[in-house]
Amino acid sequence: MNYAEDSNRPLEILAFLAPLVLFYEAGLLFWLRSDQFVLDNKAHSGMVNFFRLFGVRAENLHVSAMSLPSVALVLTLLIWQIAARLRWKIRWRTIPLMWLESFALAAPLLVVAMVISRAHSVLAATQVGQTSIRSLDVLAKASMAVGAGIYEELLFRMAVMGGLHMLLFDVAKMKDRHAWVLALLVSAIVFTVYHPIRDATGALQWSHVIFLMVAGIWFGIIFQLRGFGVAAGSHCAYDATALLFLG
């Protein structure tokens, strides 16, 4: 068994993330929904708006518009599986090891958050903007954390970091190592400014900026070295632990 290789195969990643995706979809239906709106994370809602802008009609796929990012994630992994001509057999013993690795890799970031002593305020800002996360119940907090972990990694690491590396390496012919470093830094910066980093007066909250840059770089390193599945799992593990136990 080659765990490092198996855990970076799209079929294993799909099996690993599928329960988390379904849990977040359940959250959108039940725990994050009110009479007026559905409370989702910015990465997810941004993807929904992206699909609407380009005329992707959810009804043609027999799903709700809120489920389009999940459909896109599944299709991306399946297309990767087909294009790479990989085996269609899941090594199920890989999946629990991916869970263990995800929590292990989330631990250093939790330490950083506690050292900065702003774990809760950072999480409140990154997940729900102006809505206080303290008003959410446990299931809503957990589903919000899972959604942020999956779709922020899909957006900032797979799309931004992976796409920029492709442009720098394949098109601009930059050295592979330099392309990865530059893509990592750019994705971390975009990840940081995507989150609320100013207080009510408009002043920068430098503790938030530092933490988010560290988090963006850390998740970028995990993505580069361990792949999308473990990066998303680590992000979910961090957010869930911080929201449920440090908040």
C-alpha positions as CSV (number, residue, x, y, z in Angstrom):
1,M,0.0,0.0,0.0
2,N,1.4,3.4,-1.0
3,Y,-0.7,5.7,1.2
4,A,0.8,8.9,-0.1
5,E,-0.1,8.0,-3.7
6,D,-3.5,6.5,-2.9
7,S,-4.6,9.5,-0.9
8,N,-4.0,11.7,-3.9
9,R,-6.1,9.7,-6.3
10,P,-9.4,11.4,-7.4
11,L,-11.5,8.3,-6.5
12,E,-10.1,8.1,-3.0
13,I,-10.5,11.9,-2.6
14,L,-14.1,11.6,-3.7
15,A,-14.8,8.8,-1.2
16,F,-13.1,10.8,1.5
17,L,-15.0,14.1,0.8
18,A,-18.4,12.6,-0.2
19,P,-19.7,12.4,3.4
20,L,-18.6,15.9,4.1
21,V,-20.2,17.2,0.9
22,L,-23.5,15.5,1.8
23,F,-23.3,16.8,5.4
24,Y,-22.9,20.4,4.0
25,E,-25.8,19.9,1.6
26,A,-27.9,18.7,4.5
27,G,-26.9,21.8,6.4
28,L,-28.1,24.0,3.5
29,L,-31.4,22.2,3.5
30,F,-32.0,22.2,7.3
31,W,-29.6,23.9,9.7
32,L,-28.4,26.9,7.7
33,R,-31.8,27.8,6.2
34,S,-34.3,30.4,7.5
35,D,-37.5,31.8,6.0
36,Q,-35.5,34.7,4.5
37,F,-32.2,33.2,3.3
38,V,-29.7,30.4,3.3
39,L,-26.5,31.0,5.3
40,D,-23.6,29.7,3.2
41,N,-19.9,30.5,3.1
42,K,-18.6,33.1,0.6
43,A,-16.6,30.6,-1.5
44,H,-19.7,28.5,-2.0
45,S,-22.0,31.4,-2.8
46,G,-19.3,32.9,-5.1
47,M,-19.3,29.6,-7.1
48,V,-23.1,29.6,-7.2
49,N,-23.0,33.2,-8.6
50,F,-20.3,32.2,-11.1
51,F,-22.5,29.4,-12.5
52,R,-25.5,31.8,-12.7
53,L,-23.4,34.4,-14.6
54,F,-22.4,31.9,-17.2
55,G,-25.9,30.5,-17.7
56,V,-25.5,27.2,-16.0
57,R,-29.1,26.1,-15.2
58,A,-29.4,23.9,-12.1
59,E,-32.7,22.6,-13.2
60,N,-31.1,21.0,-16.3
61,L,-29.0,18.9,-13.9
62,H,-32.1,18.2,-11.7
63,V,-30.4,19.9,-8.6
64,S,-30.9,23.1,-6.8
65,A,-28.7,26.1,-7.6
66,M,-27.1,25.8,-4.2
67,S,-25.9,22.3,-5.1
68,L,-24.1,23.4,-8.2
69,P,-20.7,23.7,-6.5
70,S,-21.0,20.2,-5.1
71,V,-21.9,18.9,-8.6
72,A,-18.9,20.8,-10.0
73,L,-16.6,19.2,-7.4
74,V,-17.8,15.7,-8.1
75,L,-17.5,16.2,-11.9
76,T,-14.0,17.6,-11.5
77,L,-12.8,14.6,-9.6
78,L,-14.5,12.1,-12.1
79,I,-13.1,13.9,-15.1
80,W,-9.6,13.8,-13.5
81,Q,-10.1,10.1,-12.8
82,I,-11.1,9.4,-16.5
83,A,-8.5,11.7,-18.0
84,A,-5.7,10.0,-15.9
85,R,-7.0,6.5,-16.8
86,L,-6.7,5.4,-13.2
87,R,-8.1,2.2,-11.7
88,W,-11.8,2.3,-10.7
89,K,-11.2,0.6,-7.3
90,I,-11.1,2.4,-4.0
91,R,-8.6,1.3,-1.4
92,W,-10.9,1.9,1.6
93,R,-8.2,1.6,4.2
94,T,-6.8,4.8,2.8
95,I,-9.8,6.8,3.9
96,P,-9.5,6.6,7.7
97,L,-5.8,7.4,7.4
98,M,-6.7,10.6,5.4
99,W,-9.0,11.6,8.4
100,L,-6.1,11.1,10.8
101,E,-3.7,13.0,8.7
102,S,-6.1,15.8,8.2
103,F,-6.6,16.3,12.0
104,A,-2.8,16.0,12.5
105,L,-2.1,18.7,9.9
106,A,-4.8,21.0,11.4
107,A,-3.1,20.9,14.8
108,P,-0.2,23.3,14.0
109,L,-2.6,25.9,12.7
110,L,-4.8,25.5,15.9
111,V,-1.7,26.2,17.9
112,V,-1.0,29.4,15.8
113,A,-4.6,30.5,16.3
114,M,-4.3,30.0,20.1
115,V,-1.0,31.9,20.2
116,I,-2.5,34.8,18.4
117,S,-5.4,34.4,20.8
118,R,-8.0,35.4,18.2
119,A,-9.3,32.0,17.2
120,H,-12.9,32.7,17.7
121,S,-13.0,36.2,16.3
122,V,-11.1,35.1,13.2
123,L,-13.4,32.2,12.6
124,A,-16.5,34.3,13.2
125,A,-15.3,36.7,10.5
126,T,-14.1,34.2,8.0
127,Q,-17.2,32.0,8.1
128,V,-20.3,34.2,8.3
129,G,-19.3,37.8,7.9
130,Q,-21.5,40.1,9.9
131,T,-23.7,37.3,11.3
132,S,-22.6,36.2,14.7
133,I,-21.7,32.5,14.7
134,R,-22.6,32.2,18.3
135,S,-26.3,32.2,17.3
136,L,-25.8,29.0,15.3
137,D,-26.4,25.6,16.8
138,V,-23.8,22.8,16.8
139,L,-25.0,21.2,13.5
140,A,-25.1,24.5,11.8
141,K,-21.6,25.4,13.0
142,A,-20.3,22.0,11.9
143,S,-21.8,22.2,8.4
144,M,-20.6,25.7,8.0
145,A,-17.1,24.6,8.9
146,V,-17.2,21.7,6.5
147,G,-18.5,23.8,3.6
148,A,-15.8,26.5,4.1
149,G,-13.1,23.8,4.3
150,I,-14.1,22.1,1.0
151,Y,-15.1,25.1,-1.1
152,E,-12.3,27.4,0.0
153,E,-9.8,24.8,-0.9
154,L,-11.5,24.1,-4.2
155,L,-11.4,27.8,-5.0
156,F,-8.1,29.0,-3.6
157,R,-5.9,26.0,-3.8
158,M,-7.2,23.9,-6.7
159,A,-8.4,26.8,-8.9
160,V,-6.2,29.7,-8.0
161,M,-3.0,28.0,-6.9
162,G,-3.2,25.1,-9.3
163,G,-4.3,27.3,-12.2
164,L,-1.7,29.9,-11.6
165,H,1.0,27.2,-11.4
166,M,-0.1,25.8,-14.7
167,L,0.1,29.3,-16.4
168,L,3.5,30.0,-14.9
169,F,5.0,26.6,-15.5
170,D,3.4,25.5,-18.8
171,V,2.8,28.8,-20.5
172,A,5.4,31.2,-19.0
173,K,8.0,28.4,-18.8
174,M,9.0,29.3,-15.3
175,K,10.9,26.8,-13.2
176,D,8.6,24.4,-11.5
177,R,9.7,25.2,-7.9
178,H,9.5,29.0,-8.6
179,A,6.1,28.6,-10.2
180,W,4.8,26.7,-7.1
181,V,6.2,29.3,-4.7
182,L,4.7,32.2,-6.5
183,A,1.4,30.5,-7.0
184,L,1.3,29.6,-3.2
185,L,2.0,33.2,-2.2
186,V,-0.5,34.7,-4.6
187,S,-3.2,32.2,-3.5
188,A,-2.4,33.0,0.2
189,I,-2.8,36.7,-0.5
190,V,-6.1,36.3,-2.3
191,F,-7.3,34.0,0.5
192,T,-6.4,36.6,3.0
193,V,-8.1,39.6,1.4
194,Y,-11.2,37.5,0.6
195,H,-11.9,37.4,4.3
196,P,-12.9,40.3,6.5
197,I,-9.7,41.9,7.7
198,R,-11.0,45.4,8.8
199,D,-12.9,46.3,11.9
200,A,-16.0,48.6,12.0
201,T,-13.8,51.7,11.7
202,G,-12.1,50.4,8.6
203,A,-8.7,49.8,10.3
204,L,-6.8,46.7,9.4
205,Q,-6.9,44.0,12.0
206,W,-3.3,42.8,11.7
207,S,-3.8,39.7,13.9
208,H,-6.4,38.6,11.3
209,V,-4.1,39.4,8.4
210,I,-1.2,37.5,9.9
211,F,-3.3,34.5,10.9
212,L,-5.0,34.3,7.5
213,M,-1.6,34.6,5.6
214,V,-0.2,31.8,7.8
215,A,-3.3,29.7,7.2
216,G,-3.2,30.3,3.4
217,I,0.4,29.4,3.2
218,W,-0.1,26.3,5.4
219,F,-3.0,25.0,3.4
220,G,-1.1,25.8,0.2
221,I,1.9,23.7,1.3
222,I,-0.4,20.8,2.2
223,F,-2.1,21.1,-1.2
224,Q,1.2,21.1,-3.0
225,L,2.7,18.2,-1.0
226,R,-0.3,16.1,-0.1
227,G,-3.0,17.0,-2.7
228,F,-6.5,18.5,-2.7
229,G,-8.2,15.8,-0.5
230,V,-5.9,16.1,2.5
231,A,-5.8,19.9,2.1
232,A,-9.6,20.1,2.2
233,G,-9.8,17.6,5.0
234,S,-7.2,19.6,7.0
235,H,-9.2,22.8,6.4
236,C,-12.4,21.2,7.5
237,A,-10.7,19.7,10.6
238,Y,-9.3,23.1,11.6
239,D,-12.6,25.0,11.1
240,A,-14.7,22.4,12.9
241,T,-12.3,22.2,15.8
242,A,-12.0,25.9,16.2
243,L,-15.7,26.6,15.8
244,L,-17.0,23.8,18.0
245,F,-14.3,23.8,20.8
246,L,-12.5,27.1,20.7
247,G,-15.4,29.4,19.8
